[in-house]
Amino acid sequence: MTTPEAASGGRLPLEGATPADRQSRIRGARLGTLVLNGLGAFGLLAAVGFFAPRWLTYLITMSAGHGLVSLGIVCLMRGGVVPFGQGMVFAIGGYTAALLFNKLGFSDALGLALAGGVLATLIALPFAPLLARYRGIFFAMLTLALSMVTYGLGMKLDVLGGSDGFNVGRATVFGWRPPDAQVGYVLYLVTVGVATVLALLARVYFDSTRGLVTLATRDNELRVEYLGGSVRQAMMINFLIAALCGGIGGALVVLSLGHIEPQFSYWTTSGEFVFVASMVLEVVRSFSSAYFPNTWQLALGLFLLFVIRFLPRGIGSLWIGRKR
């Protein structure tokens, strides 16, 4: 005799379940689908990187590192604020990884990335209560000021290498030092893997109660307060998450680039994270500097103007709109 569980493939039907059970099963199914999609994306990128030329794997590595900073910006933008100072946490993560490598001899790539993210979060922690009170241009200018203060410290402090910065050696992975022919691909896998994990965690956070409160904050802060939510607490948490992502991204970029300098926290760097930070930007920057060495900034600026004018919701709107 066939049981209902066997007829449904081992799963209990939702008709007789309570609303709480239904929600739990639906969330579990969504989480499983999300993890499978993440593993599939990482596997595809790993295969592409294995057969792709070195210049392409380098561009994807840099794009994934910069994309982590933009992931934090997306978290803040869901609450209705736009930061123009993510260069601060980006530089802090990079300097942390470089100093730990050169001064203490710690060379593990994952450990350096985690250290960069943790220190960037700790430094951003005292500023979170202040920034959570502001919106609009005030929030943008305050974050920009913090980024430029970091730039000034990087230019003046000798321990940070001054205006020239300093180089970083080859990182290891769990004590293993990859050979010269494989170091680029190994850092590619590390960066893409970390970016995939953080993207999955961000998706889970966006769908959680706290993430939905952030969306409600963007639409109507007063109503959120009336319903018992804390707008400031939500914005503080989002700011710290953005700092963590930015610090990890900065550390991974420095390990791939092999150099750190104050330009990491300059206002133009922070602006690029807001406008567009993807592989498309890295490709445009790389090819414009190669074919137009004297006017590559003009080509990059025209590209940004084109995106802002014709794709105000981002390059992803090309296929997101069609899918919807």
KATA-V371078 format. One record per backbone hydrogen bond with DSSP energy under -0.5 kcal/mol. NH is the residue of the N-H (numbers start at 1). CO is the residue of the C=O. Records with the same first field share a line. If there is no record, write none. Layout:
# KATA-V371078
NH->CO  CO
This chain:
# KATA-V371078
7->3
8->4
9->6
10->5
11->5  8
17->14
22->18
23->19
24->20
25->21
26->22
27->23
28->24
29->25
30->26
31->27
32->28
33->29
34->30
35->31
36->32
37->33
38->34
39->35
40->36
41->37
42->38
43->39
44->40
45->41
46->42
47->43
48->44
49->45
50->46
51->47
52->48
57->53
58->54
59->55
60->56
61->57
62->58
63->59
64->60
65->61
66->62
67->63
68->64
69->65
70->66
71->67
72->68
73->69
74->70
75->71
76->72
77->73
78->74
79->76
80->77
81->76
84->140
88->85
90->86
91->87
92->88
93->89
94->90
95->91
96->92
97->93
98->94
99->95
100->96
101->97
102->98
103->99
104->99  100
105->101
106->100
107->105
109->172
112->108
113->109
114->110
115->111
116->112
117->113
118->114
119->115
120->116
121->117
122->118
123->119
124->120
125->121
126->122
127->124
128->124  125
129->125
131->127
132->128
133->130
134->131
138->135
139->135
140->136
141->137
142->138
143->139
144->140
145->141
146->142
147->143
148->144
149->145
150->146
151->147
152->148
153->149
154->150
155->151
156->152
157->153
160->157
161->158
162->157
164->161
165->161  162
166->260
168->258
172->107
173->176
176->173
177->175
178->176
182->179
183->179
186->182
187->183
188->184
189->185
190->186
191->187
192->188
193->189
194->190
195->191
196->192
197->193
198->194
199->195
200->196
201->197
202->198
203->199
204->200
205->201
206->202
207->203
208->204  205
211->205
212->208
213->209
214->210
215->211
216->212
217->213
218->214
219->215
220->216
224->220
225->221
226->222
227->223
228->225
229->224
231->229
234->230
235->231
236->232
237->233
238->234
239->235
240->236
241->237
242->238
243->239
244->240
245->241
246->242
247->243
248->244
249->245
250->246
251->247
252->248
253->249
254->250
255->251
256->252
257->253
258->254
260->166
264->261
265->262
266->263
269->266
270->266
271->267
272->268
273->269
274->270
275->271
276->272
282->278
283->279
284->280
285->281
286->282
287->283
288->284
289->285
290->286
291->287
292->288
295->292
296->292
299->295
300->296
301->297
302->298
303->299
304->300
305->301
306->302
307->303
308->304
309->305
310->306
311->307
314->311
317->314
318->315
319->316
320->316
321->317
323->319
324->320
